[in-house]
Amino acid sequence: MDTKDRRTRPAWIVSACLCGESVRYDGRAFCYPGLVNLVHTGEAVQVCPERLGGLSVPRPPCEITTGGRVFDCRGCDQTKAFQQGARKVLELCLRYGIRQAILKDKSPSCGVHTRYDGSFTGRLVSGEGLTTHLLRQHGIAVYSEQELTALFGADV
């Protein structure tokens, strides 16, 4: 097979909301052109664990409580949807042999270093989201959008 015919195998999972996809709870998105380029070249697969878990856009904001459950601001337990989305992201990683992820910090799914404390008062605490936790349990390195320059240089 000619090397031009070989498909690039993805090396990264990337939060879809960091690639300009309007999948956040409030329907907003962020756009990091370097991450969009990784997706377009086949080096990354974009995902939204919350959408993979069956949640809609827009949706009520959710936070992880001290007991590890995920509730929305109306008091509805959304833990199963978040767990399902995390499992689906892990399945993609395992299927493609992906060992690295760039996820949106502060999210109850993707939080890498921080997340909201479950009180819906805007208070951040150290901790990770459910998807990040599951990926790390399986040896997958997870980075946040704040680490893009360190990972890729000024091009992102």
C-alpha positions as CSV (number, residue, x, y, z in Angstrom):
1,M,0.0,0.0,0.0
2,D,1.3,3.4,-0.9
3,T,1.9,5.7,2.1
4,K,-0.5,8.2,0.6
5,D,-3.3,5.7,0.9
6,R,-2.7,5.0,4.6
7,R,-5.1,6.7,6.9
8,T,-3.8,8.6,9.9
9,R,-4.5,6.8,13.1
10,P,-5.9,9.2,15.7
11,A,-3.6,9.8,18.7
12,W,-5.9,12.1,20.7
13,I,-9.4,12.4,22.0
14,V,-10.5,16.1,22.1
15,S,-13.5,17.7,23.7
16,A,-15.9,18.7,20.9
17,C,-16.6,22.0,22.6
18,L,-13.0,23.0,22.2
19,C,-13.3,22.4,18.5
20,G,-16.1,24.9,18.0
21,E,-19.0,22.4,18.4
22,S,-21.9,23.9,20.3
23,V,-22.4,21.0,22.7
24,R,-21.8,22.6,26.1
25,Y,-24.8,22.7,28.5
26,D,-25.5,26.3,27.5
27,G,-25.0,25.7,23.7
28,R,-21.8,27.6,23.6
29,A,-18.4,26.4,22.3
30,F,-14.8,27.4,22.3
31,C,-12.6,27.1,19.2
32,Y,-8.9,26.3,19.2
33,P,-7.8,26.2,15.6
34,G,-4.9,23.8,16.4
35,L,-7.4,21.3,17.8
36,V,-9.7,21.7,14.9
37,N,-6.7,20.9,12.6
38,L,-5.9,17.8,14.6
39,V,-9.4,16.6,14.0
40,H,-9.4,17.5,10.3
41,T,-6.1,15.7,9.7
42,G,-7.3,12.5,11.5
43,E,-4.9,12.9,14.4
44,A,-7.8,13.4,16.8
45,V,-11.3,12.3,17.4
46,Q,-13.7,14.9,18.9
47,V,-16.2,13.8,21.5
48,C,-18.7,15.2,23.9
49,P,-19.2,12.7,26.8
50,E,-22.4,14.4,27.9
51,R,-24.0,14.1,24.4
52,L,-22.7,10.5,24.2
53,G,-24.5,9.9,27.5
54,G,-27.8,11.1,25.9
55,L,-28.0,14.6,27.3
56,S,-29.5,17.4,25.2
57,V,-28.2,20.8,24.2
58,P,-29.0,23.1,25.8
59,R,-29.4,21.3,29.2
60,P,-29.5,22.4,32.8
61,P,-26.0,22.8,34.3
62,C,-24.7,19.8,36.2
63,E,-22.2,19.5,39.0
64,I,-20.6,16.6,41.0
65,T,-21.6,16.5,44.6
66,T,-19.4,15.5,47.5
67,G,-20.8,12.0,47.2
68,G,-19.6,11.7,43.7
69,R,-23.1,11.8,42.1
70,V,-23.9,14.3,39.3
71,F,-27.0,16.4,39.7
72,D,-28.4,19.2,37.6
73,C,-29.5,22.5,39.0
74,R,-33.1,21.3,39.4
75,G,-31.9,18.4,41.6
76,C,-32.3,15.6,39.0
77,D,-29.6,12.9,39.3
78,Q,-27.8,12.7,36.0
79,T,-25.0,10.3,37.1
80,K,-26.0,7.5,34.8
81,A,-25.8,9.7,31.7
82,F,-22.4,11.0,32.7
83,Q,-21.2,7.4,33.4
84,Q,-22.5,6.2,30.1
85,G,-20.8,9.0,28.2
86,A,-17.5,8.3,30.0
87,R,-17.7,4.6,29.1
88,K,-18.3,5.5,25.4
89,V,-15.3,7.8,25.3
90,L,-13.2,5.0,26.9
91,E,-14.5,2.5,24.3
92,L,-13.3,4.9,21.5
93,C,-9.9,5.2,23.1
94,L,-9.6,1.4,23.4
95,R,-10.9,0.8,19.9
96,Y,-8.3,3.1,18.3
97,G,-5.5,2.7,20.7
98,I,-5.7,6.3,21.8
99,R,-3.6,7.1,24.9
100,Q,-4.0,10.9,25.2
101,A,-6.9,13.3,25.6
102,I,-7.4,17.0,25.7
103,L,-10.6,17.8,27.7
104,K,-12.4,20.9,28.9
105,D,-11.4,21.7,32.5
106,K,-14.1,22.5,35.1
107,S,-16.7,20.2,33.4
108,P,-18.4,17.4,35.4
109,S,-17.4,15.1,32.6
110,C,-14.1,16.5,31.4
111,G,-12.7,18.4,34.3
112,V,-9.0,17.8,34.3
113,H,-7.7,19.8,37.3
114,T,-10.8,21.5,38.7
115,R,-14.6,21.1,38.8
116,Y,-17.5,22.9,40.4
117,D,-18.2,21.8,44.0
118,G,-21.9,20.7,43.6
119,S,-23.4,23.8,45.3
120,F,-24.2,25.7,42.1
121,T,-22.6,28.8,43.6
122,G,-19.7,28.9,41.1
123,R,-17.2,27.6,43.6
124,L,-14.3,25.6,42.0
125,V,-12.5,22.7,43.8
126,S,-9.6,20.5,42.9
127,G,-10.9,17.4,41.2
128,E,-11.7,15.7,38.0
129,G,-14.8,14.9,35.9
130,L,-16.1,11.4,35.5
131,T,-14.7,10.9,32.0
132,T,-11.3,12.2,33.0
133,H,-11.3,9.8,36.0
134,L,-12.2,6.8,33.9
135,L,-9.6,7.5,31.3
136,R,-6.9,8.0,33.9
137,Q,-7.9,4.7,35.5
138,H,-7.1,3.1,32.2
139,G,-3.7,4.8,31.8
140,I,-4.8,7.4,29.3
141,A,-3.1,10.8,29.8
142,V,-5.5,13.7,30.1
143,Y,-4.7,17.3,29.6
144,S,-6.8,20.5,29.7
145,E,-7.0,23.3,27.3
146,Q,-4.7,25.4,29.5
147,E,-1.9,23.0,28.6
148,L,-2.1,23.3,24.8
149,T,0.9,25.6,24.5
150,A,3.0,23.3,26.6
151,L,1.9,20.3,24.4
152,F,2.0,21.9,21.0
153,G,3.8,25.2,21.2
154,A,2.4,28.5,20.1
155,D,0.6,26.9,17.1
156,V,-2.6,26.0,18.9
